[in-house]
């Protein structure tokens, strides 16, 4: 078959009245912008010729909807019984297309809304594709299999045979599939199911195995489990965890294997199992090779008063007259007993009493023997050291069993297999307090804090170790070229989007695009606004917004869609990636710490009378290094990477009248309020439930344009609002715009004369106080007017001339 698929086969579709478009070669993505318009009209001859010449090797896509008269039921399962049930409910289709799995069934389009049906576990069952969607048609090449899509017949031969589904097809599918015993996601729409990266899931299972091992050993006293209890707990944990997330199935046996591995390692270090550890353990588990090893090691290392007394008496009998032999015997016995955490206090007291009766010549008292035993316990725990640094190293070695720990930007961070997660300093403090119990150097609050402070210095390391900017998804790290690589600590990611990246889904966020059209569809700069928004989303997700030095303002009346847009953005990100810090607080002490590790700062409303401090605002928005601190701790530096999003009925106000403040805004206008009776309740939640992954993929398509332009697309409406904002923040601008006797032109005017006219205008017309003369000259400079002294020392304004109004 020819490689020039689009060039050879597209004309056959066009000749049959089907408005096919070019897709990228061996890809599902359209290769043209604005492709959705062909859901409502045929391409003209000029467009066809251009596509044939420009995209001869492309795949072929058919925009669905009114122009083609066609809709698709896209069945996304390999379950033959489910496929048969869906086909029975929908009725026969004359055209069946097959790609990698499942199938696409063609029906007549009747203006139904698009929808998706998910199983109870969140997996996709089928999807209705109508207006705003497109379908890949044969003989296009599937991107995964490398083979052509196939169908039972040519589509153009059966268009007149397409049957109707009915406007209530979603309700029918839900009801009848449920009646046939298939579990459908509850409610009208299923919530998006989070996907946990495989590396992160493995780390979480290992951590849980470590927790269970500590409970079985009696180290963690938050619960009491026998070994069999812990094994059952691991099975229950895997079952409960996988019910909440999507991804590959987890094998609980791997978790149990880790549990047994942790127990053996602790036994090798001299720990012992507590009494009753094997209670209720079935015979098949008792015969398990690792459990046999645990039992044998425990017998060798467990001590009771009777065993210790017998060992001591036997040892003394070998040389009863030597005090050195006696002292050495006590030392050896305590060294072994100290390894057994379950050698109880009553047994200890009985043993010490027995030893004292046989060691009177040594002069040992009860306190002496108790001190010696405690010292041996410190040695067995590796805490027989003489400084906090060695204790901190021991603690760090233990904590890093669950992942590398770094200290950066005032926080501890721990690698979880996909990203660095914040590690609460209080948890480290409590670990030290609970587990470092046999060292004379760690007794009180100040000692615990000292260990934590040493750990800060030991773990100090920048999170980001390379300059490959990108975004963590569940299936990998997506770079600026939109390729996916494995998660890696070098990227320094502090969050992971809880779903997978699929670039092909970027064209499937139809409800989202419908929402944008409802907000701006009638505006002359509609396309530019959508492009700007796409770039704003991309800059936010990639953490590169400060590079372009703009904050984002959604401006307009209530009920125009601003809140919906911010809710959708917030839903794309995990909670730990979002801050809510108003700009009027950015100059306050301690507040900027809220931005650490965040990629979006989403603020609901700008205060009507809140004055923004221009200097701090500009520094934060442009990502300048900030010096900040936590209460009671040393200052440190960090560089904010988050984008700042605001929604307001008011334009920002600052005492900084310079262009530097004004040009750091990108303003999107919202002018069309929706009547309360026409508003869709929970619209943001509906959009996110259906299209979260697709919206993220759509947003990332804007990153290349943003990088190539080295800046955001600026709609005409943005320019208009910026001019209005400049007038609000610069009273000299307002004075000149009000036709007050001076105009911009070639020539010059005396600065004092202009100022006098400005002062009169402000007091008698503007009903406000004029600014001081020095500030007035600065404001003139902000308007690109030159102020300088003439030869006699008077200030003159170049580029501003006086004119006289002519009498009527």
ZIKA-V861760 format. One record per residue. N is the residue number from 1. RES is the residue in one small letter. SS is DSSP state (a for helix, b for strand, c for the rest). PSI is psi in whole degrees, -180 to 180 (999 if undefined). D_LAST is the distance of its C-alpha to the last C-alpha in whole Angstrom. Layout:
{{N | RES | SS | PSI | D_LAST} {N | RES | SS | PSI | D_LAST}}
This chain:
{{1 | x | c | 144 | 81} {2 | x | c | 150 | 78} {3 | x | c | -15 | 76} {4 | x | c | 66 | 73} {5 | x | a | -52 | 73} {6 | x | a | -44 | 69} {7 | x | a | -39 | 69} {8 | x | a | -38 | 72} {9 | x | a | -21 | 72} {10 | x | a | -41 | 68} {11 | x | a | -31 | 68} {12 | x | a | -38 | 71} {13 | x | a | -43 | 69} {14 | x | a | -42 | 66} {15 | x | a | -20 | 68} {16 | x | c | 8 | 69} {17 | x | c | 20 | 65} {18 | x | c | 122 | 65} {19 | x | c | 61 | 62} {20 | x | b | 155 | 64} {21 | x | b | 160 | 62} {22 | x | b | 135 | 64} {23 | x | b | 166 | 65} {24 | x | c | 154 | 66} {25 | x | c | 129 | 70} {26 | x | c | 46 | 72} {27 | x | c | 161 | 70} {28 | x | c | -4 | 68} {29 | x | c | 133 | 65} {30 | x | b | 144 | 62} {31 | x | c | 10 | 61} {32 | x | c | 153 | 58} {33 | x | c | 157 | 55} {34 | x | c | 27 | 53} {35 | x | a | -26 | 57} {36 | x | a | -17 | 56} {37 | x | a | -23 | 54} {38 | x | a | 5 | 57} {39 | x | a | -16 | 58} {40 | x | c | -6 | 56} {41 | x | c | 159 | 56} {42 | x | c | 147 | 58} {43 | x | c | 147 | 57} {44 | x | c | 175 | 56} {45 | x | a | -37 | 58} {46 | x | a | -43 | 56} {47 | x | a | -43 | 56} {48 | x | a | -47 | 60} {49 | x | a | -41 | 61} {50 | x | a | -43 | 59} {51 | x | a | -41 | 61} {52 | x | a | -38 | 64} {53 | x | a | -37 | 63} {54 | x | a | -30 | 62} {55 | x | c | 50 | 65} {56 | x | c | -28 | 68} {57 | x | c | 1 | 70} {58 | x | c | 161 | 68} {59 | x | c | 175 | 69} {60 | x | b | 129 | 68} {61 | x | b | 144 | 66} {62 | x | b | 109 | 65} {63 | x | b | 130 | 62} {64 | x | c | 162 | 63} {65 | x | b | -148 | 62} {66 | x | c | -35 | 60} {67 | x | c | -45 | 60} {68 | x | c | -24 | 64} {69 | x | c | 20 | 65} {70 | x | b | 145 | 67} {71 | x | b | 162 | 68} {72 | x | b | 136 | 70} {73 | x | b | 110 | 73} {74 | x | b | 108 | 73} {75 | x | b | 118 | 77} {76 | x | c | 59 | 77} {77 | x | c | 158 | 81} {78 | x | c | 6 | 84} {79 | x | c | 109 | 86} {80 | x | a | -34 | 88} {81 | x | a | -39 | 88} {82 | x | a | -42 | 84} {83 | x | a | -45 | 83} {84 | x | a | -39 | 86} {85 | x | a | -42 | 84} {86 | x | a | -42 | 81} {87 | x | a | -34 | 81} {88 | x | a | -42 | 83} {89 | x | a | -41 | 80} {90 | x | a | -22 | 78} {91 | x | c | 168 | 80} {92 | x | c | 145 | 81} {93 | x | c | 135 | 78} {94 | x | c | -11 | 79} {95 | x | c | 122 | 78} {96 | x | b | 119 | 79} {97 | x | b | 139 | 78} {98 | x | b | 136 | 80} {99 | x | c | -110 | 78} {100 | x | c | -48 | 80} {101 | x | c | 166 | 81} {102 | x | c | -151 | 80} {103 | x | b | 163 | 79} {104 | x | b | 129 | 75} {105 | x | b | 131 | 76} {106 | x | b | 137 | 73} {107 | x | b | 171 | 72} {108 | x | b | 136 | 69} {109 | x | c | 130 | 66} {110 | x | c | 32 | 65} {111 | x | c | 26 | 62} {112 | x | c | 155 | 64} {113 | x | c | 149 | 63} {114 | x | c | 148 | 64} {115 | x | b | 163 | 67} {116 | x | b | 143 | 70} {117 | x | b | 125 | 73} {118 | x | b | 153 | 75} {119 | x | b | 171 | 78} {120 | x | c | -27 | 79} {121 | x | c | 4 | 80} {122 | x | c | -10 | 76} {123 | x | c | 149 | 77} {124 | x | b | 134 | 75} {125 | x | b | -58 | 77} {126 | x | b | 166 | 75} {127 | x | b | 137 | 71} {128 | x | b | 122 | 69} {129 | x | b | 117 | 67} {130 | x | c | -136 | 64} {131 | x | c | 131 | 60} {132 | x | c | -8 | 59} {133 | x | c | 165 | 62} {134 | x | b | 156 | 64} {135 | x | b | 132 | 68} {136 | x | b | 130 | 70} {137 | x | c | 154 | 72} {138 | x | c | 154 | 75} {139 | x | c | 41 | 76} {140 | x | c | 157 | 74} {141 | x | b | 129 | 76} {142 | x | c | 133 | 76} {143 | x | c | -24 | 75} {144 | x | c | -44 | 78} {145 | x | c | -23 | 81} {146 | x | c | 8 | 80} {147 | x | c | 160 | 81} {148 | x | b | 146 | 79} {149 | x | c | 146 | 78} {150 | x | b | 160 | 80} {151 | x | b | 162 | 80} {152 | x | c | -18 | 82} {153 | x | c | 169 | 80} {154 | x | c | 132 | 77} {155 | x | a | -42 | 74} {156 | x | a | -15 | 73} {157 | x | a | -14 | 76} {158 | x | c | 13 | 76} {159 | x | a | -34 | 72} {160 | x | a | -10 | 73} {161 | x | a | 1 | 76} {162 | x | c | 136 | 74} {163 | x | c | 168 | 75} {164 | x | b | 146 | 72} {165 | x | c | -29 | 73} {166 | x | c | 150 | 71} {167 | x | c | -19 | 68} {168 | x | c | 27 | 70} {169 | x | a | -35 | 72} {170 | x | a | -47 | 71} {171 | x | a | -40 | 73} {172 | x | a | -46 | 76} {173 | x | a | -43 | 76} {174 | x | a | -48 | 76} {175 | x | a | -48 | 79} {176 | x | a | -35 | 81} {177 | x | a | -38 | 81} {178 | x | a | -41 | 82} {179 | x | a | -27 | 85} {180 | x | c | 3 | 86} {181 | x | c | 7 | 87} {182 | x | c | 132 | 84} {183 | x | c | 122 | 82} {184 | x | b | 144 | 78} {185 | x | c | 135 | 76} {186 | x | c | 155 | 75} {187 | x | c | 173 | 72} {188 | x | c | -34 | 70} {189 | x | c | 138 | 69} {190 | x | c | 145 | 71} {191 | x | c | 153 | 70} {192 | x | c | 139 | 70} {193 | x | c | 129 | 73} {194 | x | b | 143 | 73} {195 | x | b | 124 | 75} {196 | x | c | 128 | 77} {197 | x | c | 146 | 77} {198 | x | a | -40 | 81} {199 | x | a | -40 | 81} {200 | x | a | -38 | 80} {201 | x | a | -41 | 82} {202 | x | a | -43 | 85} {203 | x | a | -42 | 84} {204 | x | a | -38 | 84} {205 | x | a | -40 | 87} {206 | x | a | -42 | 89} {207 | x | a | -41 | 87} {208 | x | a | -37 | 88} {209 | x | a | -40 | 92} {210 | x | a | -41 | 92} {211 | x | a | -45 | 91} {212 | x | a | -39 | 94} {213 | x | a | -42 | 96} {214 | x | a | -35 | 95} {215 | x | a | -45 | 96} {216 | x | a | -41 | 99} {217 | x | a | -12 | 100} {218 | x | c | 7 | 99} {219 | x | c | -46 | 97} {220 | x | c | 116 | 94} {221 | x | c | 18 | 95} {222 | x | c | -17 | 92} {223 | x | c | 170 | 94} {224 | x | c | 114 | 98} {225 | x | c | 139 | 99} {226 | x | c | 174 | 102} {227 | x | a | -42 | 102} {228 | x | a | -36 | 102} {229 | x | a | -44 | 99} {230 | x | a | -39 | 97} {231 | x | a | -44 | 98} {232 | x | a | -38 | 97} {233 | x | a | -39 | 94} {234 | x | a | -43 | 93} {235 | x | a | -44 | 93} {236 | x | a | -40 | 91} {237 | x | a | -46 | 88} {238 | x | a | -43 | 88} {239 | x | a | -46 | 88} {240 | x | a | -38 | 85} {241 | x | a | -47 | 83} {242 | x | a | -17 | 83} {243 | x | a | -22 | 82} {244 | x | a | -15 | 79} {245 | x | b | 164 | 78} {246 | x | b | 162 | 78} {247 | x | c | -176 | 80} {248 | x | c | 149 | 83} {249 | x | c | 145 | 86} {250 | x | c | 140 | 87} {251 | x | c | 112 | 91} {252 | x | a | -24 | 93} {253 | x | a | -32 | 96} {254 | x | a | -38 | 94} {255 | x | a | -41 | 93} {256 | x | a | -41 | 96} {257 | x | a | -40 | 97} {258 | x | a | -40 | 95} {259 | x | a | -49 | 96} {260 | x | a | -36 | 100} {261 | x | a | -43 | 99} {262 | x | a | -42 | 97} {263 | x | a | -44 | 100} {264 | x | a | -42 | 103} {265 | x | a | -41 | 101} {266 | x | a | -36 | 101} {267 | x | a | -37 | 104} {268 | x | a | -27 | 105} {269 | x | c | -1 | 103} {270 | x | c | -5 | 106} {271 | x | c | 164 | 104} {272 | x | c | 160 | 106} {273 | x | c | 146 | 106} {274 | x | c | 161 | 106} {275 | x | c | 137 | 109} {276 | x | c | 10 | 108} {277 | x | c | -28 | 106} {278 | x | c | 18 | 107} {279 | x | c | 133 | 108} {280 | x | c | 8 | 108} {281 | x | c | 120 | 107} {282 | x | c | 160 | 109} {283 | x | a | -37 | 111} {284 | x | a | -31 | 109} {285 | x | a | -35 | 107} {286 | x | a | -28 | 110} {287 | x | c | -4 | 111} {288 | x | c | 136 | 108} {289 | x | a | -42 | 108} {290 | x | a | -34 | 106} {291 | x | a | -38 | 107} {292 | x | a | -42 | 110} {293 | x | a | -41 | 109} {294 | x | a | -45 | 107} {295 | x | a | -43 | 110} {296 | x | a | -45 | 113} {297 | x | a | -35 | 110} {298 | x | a | -38 | 110} {299 | x | a | -41 | 114} {300 | x | a | -31 | 114} {301 | x | a | -8 | 112} {302 | x | c | 141 | 112} {303 | x | c | 142 | 114} {304 | x | c | 171 | 116} {305 | x | a | -42 | 118} {306 | x | a | -44 | 121} {307 | x | a | -43 | 120} {308 | x | a | -41 | 119} {309 | x | a | -44 | 122} {310 | x | a | -42 | 124} {311 | x | a | -44 | 123} {312 | x | a | -46 | 123} {313 | x | a | -41 | 127} {314 | x | a | -39 | 128} {315 | x | a | -44 | 126} {316 | x | a | -35 | 128} {317 | x | a | -23 | 131} {318 | x | a | -29 | 131} {319 | x | c | 72 | 131} {320 | x | c | -16 | 131} {321 | x | c | -3 | 132} {322 | x | c | 120 | 129} {323 | x | a | -36 | 126} {324 | x | a | -42 | 124} {325 | x | a | -40 | 125} {326 | x | a | -47 | 124} {327 | x | a | -41 | 121} {328 | x | a | -38 | 120} {329 | x | a | -43 | 121} {330 | x | a | -42 | 118} {331 | x | a | -45 | 116} {332 | x | a | -43 | 116} {333 | x | a | -46 | 116} {334 | x | a | -32 | 113} {335 | x | a | -41 | 111} {336 | x | a | -44 | 112} {337 | x | a | -34 | 111} {338 | x | c | -23 | 108} {339 | x | c | -17 | 107} {340 | x | c | 103 | 107} {341 | x | c | -16 | 105} {342 | x | c | 15 | 107} {343 | x | c | 106 | 110} {344 | x | c | 161 | 109} {345 | x | a | -42 | 110} {346 | x | a | -40 | 113} {347 | x | a | -39 | 114} {348 | x | a | -48 | 113} {349 | x | a | -40 | 115} {350 | x | a | -40 | 118} {351 | x | a | -43 | 118} {352 | x | a | -41 | 117} {353 | x | a | -41 | 120} {354 | x | a | -42 | 122} {355 | x | a | -41 | 122} {356 | x | a | -37 | 122} {357 | x | a | -25 | 126} {358 | x | a | 5 | 126} {359 | x | c | 37 | 125} {360 | x | a | -30 | 126} {361 | x | a | -21 | 127} {362 | x | a | -17 | 123} {363 | x | c | 22 | 122} {364 | x | c | 131 | 119} {365 | x | c | 175 | 118} {366 | x | a | -42 | 115} {367 | x | a | -39 | 112} {368 | x | a | -46 | 113} {369 | x | a | -38 | 114} {370 | x | a | -42 | 111} {371 | x | a | -42 | 109} {372 | x | a | -43 | 110} {373 | x | a | -41 | 110} {374 | x | a | -38 | 106} {375 | x | a | -40 | 106} {376 | x | a | -36 | 107} {377 | x | a | -38 | 105} {378 | x | a | -40 | 102} {379 | x | a | -41 | 104} {380 | x | a | -28 | 104} {381 | x | c | 1 | 100} {382 | x | c | 19 | 99} {383 | x | c | 19 | 98} {384 | x | c | 69 | 101} {385 | x | c | 170 | 98} {386 | x | c | 18 | 98} {387 | x | c | 161 | 94} {388 | x | a | -29 | 91} {389 | x | a | -42 | 90} {390 | x | a | -37 | 93} {391 | x | a | -44 | 92} {392 | x | a | -39 | 89} {393 | x | a | -39 | 90} {394 | x | a | -43 | 92} {395 | x | a | -44 | 90} {396 | x | a | -42 | 87} {397 | x | a | -39 | 90} {398 | x | a | -46 | 90} {399 | x | a | -32 | 87} {400 | x | a | 2 | 86} {401 | x | a | -29 | 89} {402 | x | a | 2 | 86} {403 | x | c | 153 | 83} {404 | x | c | 142 | 82} {405 | x | b | 134 | 80} {406 | x | b | 156 | 77} {407 | x | b | 117 | 76} {408 | x | b | 145 | 72} {409 | x | c | 34 | 69} {410 | x | c | 6 | 71} {411 | x | b | 155 | 72} {412 | x | b | 142 | 76} {413 | x | b | 142 | 75} {414 | x | b | 133 | 78} {415 | x | b | 128 | 78} {416 | x | c | 15 | 79} {417 | x | c | -20 | 80} {418 | x | c | -32 | 76} {419 | x | c | 175 | 74} {420 | x | b | 124 | 74} {421 | x | b | 146 | 74} {422 | x | b | 132 | 73} {423 | x | b | 113 | 77} {424 | x | c | 127 | 77} {425 | x | a | -32 | 78} {426 | x | a | -33 | 80} {427 | x | a | -38 | 82} {428 | x | a | -44 | 83} {429 | x | a | -47 | 84} {430 | x | a | -34 | 86} {431 | x | a | -45 | 88} {432 | x | a | -46 | 89} {433 | x | a | -36 | 90} {434 | x | a | -29 | 92} {435 | x | a | -22 | 93} {436 | x | c | 82 | 94} {437 | x | c | -8 | 97} {438 | x | c | 22 | 99} {439 | x | c | 133 | 98} {440 | x | c | -17 | 98} {441 | x | c | -9 | 95} {442 | x | c | 93 | 93} {443 | x | c | -26 | 94} {444 | x | c | 178 | 90} {445 | x | a | -44 | 87} {446 | x | a | -33 | 86} {447 | x | a | -43 | 88} {448 | x | a | -45 | 87} {449 | x | a | -36 | 83} {450 | x | a | -40 | 85} {451 | x | a | -44 | 86} {452 | x | a | -41 | 83} {453 | x | a | -37 | 81} {454 | x | a | -40 | 84} {455 | x | a | -36 | 83} {456 | x | a | -44 | 79} {457 | x | a | -35 | 80} {458 | x | a | -33 | 83} {459 | x | c | 2 | 80} {460 | x | b | 115 | 77} {461 | x | c | 136 | 76} {462 | x | c | 139 | 72} {463 | x | c | -49 | 72} {464 | x | c | 120 | 70} {465 | x | c | 4 | 73} {466 | x | c | 170 | 71} {467 | x | c | 24 | 67} {468 | x | c | 96 | 67} {469 | x | c | 142 | 65} {470 | x | b | -162 | 65} {471 | x | b | 135 | 66} {472 | x | b | 120 | 69} {473 | x | b | 172 | 70} {474 | x | c | -30 | 73} {475 | x | c | 10 | 75} {476 | x | b | -177 | 74} {477 | x | b | 123 | 71} {478 | x | b | 119 | 68} {479 | x | b | -176 | 67} {480 | x | c | -23 | 63} {481 | x | c | 5 | 65} {482 | x | c | 20 | 66} {483 | x | c | 156 | 69} {484 | x | b | 128 | 72} {485 | x | b | 169 | 74} {486 | x | c | 151 | 77} {487 | x | c | 143 | 76} {488 | x | c | 136 | 76} {489 | x | a | -25 | 76} {490 | x | a | -25 | 75} {491 | x | a | -21 | 71} {492 | x | c | 23 | 71} {493 | x | c | 139 | 70} {494 | x | c | 5 | 69} {495 | x | c | 163 | 69} {496 | x | c | 129 | 70} {497 | x | c | 132 | 68} {498 | x | c | 44 | 71} {499 | x | c | 168 | 70} {500 | x | c | 153 | 71} {501 | x | c | 127 | 69} {502 | x | c | 104 | 69} {503 | x | a | -29 | 66} {504 | x | a | -20 | 67} {505 | x | a | -2 | 66} {506 | x | a | -23 | 62} {507 | x | a | 7 | 61} {508 | x | c | 23 | 63} {509 | x | c | 60 | 60} {510 | x | a | -39 | 59} {511 | x | a | -37 | 58} {512 | x | a | -46 | 56} {513 | x | a | -33 | 54} {514 | x | a | -40 | 54} {515 | x | a | -44 | 52} {516 | x | a | -38 | 50} {517 | x | a | -35 | 49} {518 | x | a | -28 | 48} {519 | x | a | -41 | 46} {520 | x | a | 1 | 44} {521 | x | c | -31 | 45} {522 | x | c | 3 | 42} {523 | x | c | 143 | 40} {524 | x | c | -25 | 38} {525 | x | c | 30 | 40} {526 | x | a | -49 | 43} {527 | x | a | -41 | 46} {528 | x | a | -36 | 44} {529 | x | a | -43 | 44} {530 | x | a | -42 | 48} {531 | x | a | -43 | 49} {532 | x | a | -44 | 47} {533 | x | a | -42 | 49} {534 | x | a | -43 | 52} {535 | x | a | -36 | 52} {536 | x | a | -43 | 51} {537 | x | a | -45 | 55} {538 | x | a | -45 | 57} {539 | x | a | -37 | 55} {540 | x | a | -50 | 56} {541 | x | a | -38 | 60} {542 | x | a | -9 | 61} {543 | x | c | 31 | 60} {544 | x | c | 8 | 57} {545 | x | a | -41 | 54} {546 | x | a | -24 | 54} {547 | x | a | -23 | 54} {548 | x | a | 4 | 50} {549 | x | c | 45 | 49} {550 | x | c | 138 | 47} {551 | x | b | 155 | 47} {552 | x | b | 128 | 47} {553 | x | b | 122 | 44} {554 | x | b | 112 | 45} {555 | x | b | 130 | 41} {556 | x | b | 177 | 40} {557 | x | c | 169 | 41} {558 | x | c | 150 | 45} {559 | x | c | 18 | 47} {560 | x | c | 0 | 45} {561 | x | c | -2 | 48} {562 | x | a | -48 | 48} {563 | x | a | -40 | 51} {564 | x | a | -43 | 53} {565 | x | a | -43 | 52} {566 | x | a | -35 | 53} {567 | x | a | -38 | 57} {568 | x | a | -46 | 57} {569 | x | a | -45 | 57} {570 | x | a | -37 | 59} {571 | x | a | -22 | 62} {572 | x | a | -24 | 62} {573 | x | c | 147 | 63} {574 | x | c | 154 | 66} {575 | x | a | -35 | 65} {576 | x | a | -10 | 67} {577 | x | a | 1 | 64} {578 | x | b | 133 | 61} {579 | x | b | 169 | 59} {580 | x | c | 82 | 57} {581 | x | c | 110 | 55} {582 | x | c | 145 | 52} {583 | x | a | -21 | 50} {584 | x | a | -10 | 49} {585 | x | a | -1 | 53} {586 | x | c | -22 | 54} {587 | x | c | -1 | 54} {588 | x | c | 150 | 56} {589 | x | c | 142 | 60} {590 | x | c | -20 | 62} {591 | x | a | -34 | 60} {592 | x | a | -12 | 59} {593 | x | a | -21 | 63} {594 | x | a | -19 | 62} {595 | x | a | -5 | 60} {596 | x | c | 128 | 64} {597 | x | c | 6 | 65} {598 | x | c | 146 | 62} {599 | x | c | -10 | 60} {600 | x | b | 132 | 57} {601 | x | b | 103 | 56} {602 | x | b | 112 | 54} {603 | x | b | 127 | 52} {604 | x | c | -60 | 51} {605 | x | c | 140 | 48} {606 | x | c | 137 | 46} {607 | x | c | 142 | 46} {608 | x | c | -41 | 42} {609 | x | c | 9 | 42} {610 | x | c | 123 | 45} {611 | x | c | 126 | 44} {612 | x | b | 130 | 45} {613 | x | c | 113 | 47} {614 | x | a | -42 | 45} {615 | x | a | -49 | 48} {616 | x | a | -36 | 51} {617 | x | a | -48 | 49} {618 | x | a | -41 | 48} {619 | x | a | -44 | 52} {620 | x | a | -45 | 53} {621 | x | a | -38 | 51} {622 | x | c | 2 | 52} {623 | x | c | 31 | 55} {624 | x | c | 144 | 56} {625 | x | b | 135 | 60} {626 | x | b | 142 | 60} {627 | x | b | 116 | 62} {628 | x | b | 180 | 63} {629 | x | c | 157 | 66} {630 | x | c | 151 | 68} {631 | x | c | 129 | 69} {632 | x | c | 9 | 72} {633 | x | c | 166 | 72} {634 | x | c | 146 | 71} {635 | x | c | 157 | 68} {636 | x | b | 167 | 68} {637 | x | b | 146 | 65} {638 | x | b | 158 | 64} {639 | x | b | 113 | 61} {640 | x | c | 140 | 59} {641 | x | c | 1 | 59} {642 | x | c | 153 | 57} {643 | x | b | 148 | 54} {644 | x | b | 119 | 52} {645 | x | b | 132 | 50} {646 | x | b | 149 | 48} {647 | x | b | 135 | 47} {648 | x | b | 153 | 44} {649 | x | c | -5 | 41} {650 | x | c | 145 | 39} {651 | x | c | 149 | 38} {652 | x | c | 143 | 40} {653 | x | c | 135 | 39} {654 | x | b | 154 | 41} {655 | x | c | -12 | 40} {656 | x | c | 103 | 40} {657 | x | c | 5 | 37} {658 | x | c | 161 | 38} {659 | x | a | -23 | 38} {660 | x | a | -40 | 42} {661 | x | a | -44 | 42} {662 | x | a | -43 | 39} {663 | x | c | -2 | 41} {664 | x | c | 21 | 44} {665 | x | b | 143 | 43} {666 | x | b | 118 | 43} {667 | x | b | 126 | 41} {668 | x | b | 125 | 42} {669 | x | b | 140 | 40} {670 | x | b | 110 | 42} {671 | x | c | -1 | 39} {672 | x | c | 89 | 42} {673 | x | c | 143 | 44} {674 | x | c | 130 | 47} {675 | x | c | 146 | 48} {676 | x | a | -37 | 51} {677 | x | a | -21 | 53} {678 | x | a | -4 | 52} {679 | x | c | 139 | 53} {680 | x | c | 119 | 56} {681 | x | c | 136 | 58} {682 | x | c | 39 | 59} {683 | x | a | -42 | 58} {684 | x | a | -43 | 58} {685 | x | a | -37 | 62} {686 | x | a | -46 | 62} {687 | x | a | -46 | 60} {688 | x | a | -41 | 62} {689 | x | a | -36 | 66} {690 | x | a | -30 | 65} {691 | x | a | 22 | 63} {692 | x | a | -50 | 64} {693 | x | a | -39 | 66} {694 | x | a | -37 | 63} {695 | x | a | -41 | 60} {696 | x | a | -43 | 62} {697 | x | a | -40 | 62} {698 | x | a | -44 | 59} {699 | x | a | -43 | 57} {700 | x | a | -21 | 60} {701 | x | c | -17 | 59} {702 | x | c | -9 | 55} {703 | x | a | -37 | 57} {704 | x | a | -41 | 58} {705 | x | a | -41 | 54} {706 | x | a | -44 | 53} {707 | x | a | -41 | 55} {708 | x | a | -39 | 54} {709 | x | a | -21 | 51} {710 | x | c | 39 | 51} {711 | x | c | 169 | 49} {712 | x | c | 152 | 47} {713 | x | c | 131 | 45} {714 | x | c | 107 | 42} {715 | x | c | 159 | 40} {716 | x | a | -35 | 36} {717 | x | a | -31 | 36} {718 | x | a | -46 | 38} {719 | x | a | -40 | 35} {720 | x | a | -44 | 32} {721 | x | a | -35 | 34} {722 | x | a | -40 | 35} {723 | x | a | -40 | 31} {724 | x | a | -39 | 31} {725 | x | a | -38 | 34} {726 | x | a | -39 | 33} {727 | x | a | -40 | 30} {728 | x | a | -39 | 32} {729 | x | a | -9 | 34} {730 | x | c | 100 | 32} {731 | x | a | -23 | 29} {732 | x | a | -38 | 28} {733 | x | a | -47 | 27} {734 | x | a | -41 | 25} {735 | x | a | -47 | 23} {736 | x | a | -34 | 22} {737 | x | a | -20 | 22} {738 | x | c | 15 | 19} {739 | x | c | 60 | 16} {740 | x | c | 21 | 17} {741 | x | c | -5 | 16} {742 | x | b | 140 | 19} {743 | x | b | 156 | 20} {744 | x | b | 130 | 23} {745 | x | b | -179 | 24} {746 | x | b | 132 | 26} {747 | x | b | -165 | 26} {748 | x | b | 165 | 27} {749 | x | b | 157 | 26} {750 | x | b | 130 | 28} {751 | x | a | -39 | 29} {752 | x | a | -37 | 29} {753 | x | a | -41 | 25} {754 | x | a | -40 | 25} {755 | x | a | -40 | 27} {756 | x | a | -41 | 26} {757 | x | a | -40 | 22} {758 | x | a | -45 | 25} {759 | x | a | -42 | 27} {760 | x | a | -44 | 24} {761 | x | a | -44 | 22} {762 | x | a | -43 | 26} {763 | x | a | -44 | 27} {764 | x | a | -21 | 24} {765 | x | a | -51 | 22} {766 | x | c | -13 | 25} {767 | x | c | 45 | 28} {768 | x | c | 166 | 30} {769 | x | c | 135 | 32} {770 | x | c | 159 | 31} {771 | x | c | 165 | 34} {772 | x | c | 160 | 35} {773 | x | a | -44 | 34} {774 | x | a | -43 | 37} {775 | x | a | -34 | 36} {776 | x | a | -44 | 33} {777 | x | a | -37 | 34} {778 | x | a | -40 | 36} {779 | x | a | -36 | 33} {780 | x | a | -42 | 31} {781 | x | a | -37 | 34} {782 | x | a | -20 | 35} {783 | x | c | 19 | 32} {784 | x | c | 26 | 33} {785 | x | c | 140 | 31} {786 | x | b | 127 | 33} {787 | x | b | 125 | 34} {788 | x | b | 168 | 36} {789 | x | b | 145 | 37} {790 | x | c | -169 | 36} {791 | x | c | -27 | 39} {792 | x | c | 5 | 38} {793 | x | c | -2 | 38} {794 | x | c | 148 | 35} {795 | x | b | 135 | 34} {796 | x | b | 154 | 31} {797 | x | b | 117 | 29} {798 | x | b | 133 | 30} {799 | x | b | 5 | 27} {800 | x | b | 123 | 24} {801 | x | b | 153 | 22} {802 | x | b | 144 | 19} {803 | x | c | 153 | 15} {804 | x | c | 130 | 12} {805 | x | c | 133 | 9} {806 | x | c | 141 | 6} {807 | x | c | 146 | 4} {808 | x | c | 999 | 0}}
